[in-house]
Amino acid sequence: MEYKLSSLTSEFAENVFPVLYTQENINSKNILKQHFSGNKRVNPDRILMVPVIKSIDWTYEKQWRYVRDNPSVKMDFH
């Protein structure tokens, strides 16, 4: 889907972030598992990065992501 950011409501637009494409191998599942298990050593910035990081192979997509915290969602990593 394509949207013009200027046409989005401010509440929606403030939660839209560009995808960051990287060569670094990010193990999102491991980062989230550590965070939700109560591991305080996990850098909070890494938690916020999980939904907006993709392999550099996908750079051509030039994606943006809507990211919003939802404390009612329970994560199960078994």
C-alpha positions, 0 to 999 in steps of 0.5 A: 500500500502507498500513502502520502504521510501528509494525508495521515492523521497526526496520531497515526503519522507519529508512529510511522518510521522508515525501515532501516536496511542493514548488513548486520544480522539481527536476531529479532526473536532472541532480542524480544525473547530476552526482553520479555523474559525480564532480562534488563541487560537488553538495550531498550533501543534494540527493542524499538529497532526490531520492527523497523530493521531489514536486510540490506537486500530489501533496500529497493522496497523503501518501506515505512512501518507503523509501530505502536506499543500494545501492552495487552499483547502477550508474546510466546516464544516457545 
